[in-house]
Amino acid sequence: MDESEDVPKDFIKLKSEKLSVDEVSELVVSPYCGAVSLFIGTTRNNFEGKKVVHLEYEAYTSMAETEIKKICRDVRQKWPSVKHIAVHHRLGVVPITEASVIIAVSSPHRAESLEAVMYCINTLKASVPIWKKEIYEDEYAWKENKECFWAKSEK
């Protein structure tokens, strides 16, 4: 395969079905890359001493997809060697231990893919309109990302 046939691609998906680590990582594999880095954000069973039953996510889908595309463009400017990027985020109910977000990045070498994955998750949490509700045994709370730019400006 000629490298020009393996053009860089972005795979963005917001869905209510269970996310697959295998599916997301396979999307970014390239014969020209020696690194695939992953971030998997999962639902934990506790928060500040409260028992978490599950999480629920809502999104302004079209805007979220647009913001994730911007993140991918930024990654390619910062790390030109990055080949493929996949960002899958789950919406709706996410049970304990299941993934709410999976990010995968391929590049020829590990440093670029690791840095790009960290940039992707941090920027996603700061700028993408996806909201998380934590459901506890006897109450719930909408959670604000500490990184979220619009939350900071209102305080």
N, C-alpha and C positions, 0 to 999 in steps of 0.2 A: 504494500500500500504506500502510495506517495503521500507525504505529510500534508500536501495541499488538499487531499481527499478527506483528511481528518480535521475539518475546520472546527474551531472552538464553538461549543454550544452551551447554552444555558437551559437548564431543565427546572422549571418552576411549577409547583403544584400545591394548591390548597385543597384539601379533601377531608371528608368526614370518616372515611374508612381507615383502618389500621395501617400505619406506615411500615414499609419493609426496608430494613437496612440493606439487604442484598440487592433489592431493586435499585435503590438510590446509588449505592456504590458501583454497581454494574453500568449505570448510565455514564459515569465519568471515566471509566477505564479507557486508556489509549495505549497503543503500542509505542508511542513516542514519549510516554511518561513513566517514570520510575517511582512515582509517589501518588497515592490516593489517601487524602486525609479526611477524616470524618468527625463530625460532632453530632452526638445524639442526646437530645434533651428529653428526659423521662419524668414521669409523675412520681414524686416521692410521697410517702405516707404521713408526713408530718410537716408542720410549719410553726415555729415558735411555741412549741409545747402542745399544739392542737393536732388532733388526728385528722388527716386529710382523707376524705372518702374517694374523691376523684376531682379532676379539673374539667372545666368547660371553656372552650375558646370560641370567640366570635370575631369576625373580621369584616372590614369594608373591603370586600374581595378585589374589586377592580383597582382600587387605590393601593391595596397591599401588593398586588402583582406588579404594579407600576414601580412602587418603591423597591421591591426586590430586584427588578430589572436594573434600577439605578445602582444598587449595591453591586450587582454583577459587573456593570460598566466600570465602577470605581475600582473593583478588584483587578480588572484587566489593565487599568491605567497604572495601578500601584505595582502589580506583579505581571508584567507582560508575558512571562513564560507560562502562566496558567493556561491550561487547555480547556477543560470542561468544568462547569459548576452546576451543582444540583441543590436546590433548596425545596424541601417538601415540608409543609406544615399541616398539622391536623387541626380540624375544626370540630366543634361539638364536644361530646364527652370523651375524655381520655382517662381510662382507668389507671390505677397504681401500677407502676413498672413499665407501662407502655410509653412509646415515643410520642412526643408532641411536635418535635421538630428534628429533622435530619438534614445535615448539610454535608456535602461531599465536594471536594475539589481535587482535580488532578493537575500535576505539573511534572516537569522532568526531574526535579529534585525536591526533597522533603521540606526544606525551609520555606519555600514559597507557598506550598499547599497548606502547611501548618499555620503560617501567618495569615493566609487568606481565609481559612476557616474561622480563625479567631475574629478577624475583622468582620466577616459575614454575620456571625451570631451577635456580636456586640452592636453592630450597626442595625441589624434587624430589630433587636430589642429596643433600640433608641428611636427608630424612625418609622417602623412599619405598623399600620393601624390594625393590630391584632390584640384583642383584649382577653385576659385570663380571669376566670372566676374560680376561686378555691372553694370547694364544697367540704365542710367539716361535718362532724356527726350531728350537730344541732344548730348550725348557722352556716352562712357563706360570706365571702368577701371578694369584691372585685379587686384584683391586685394591679398595682401600678408598677411598671418597671422603673427602677431607680434611674436608669439611663435615658428614659423617655424624654425627648426634648420638649414636648408640649406640656408635660407635667411640671417641669422645672419653671417654665415661663409664667405659670399661673400662680405661683406661690410668692 
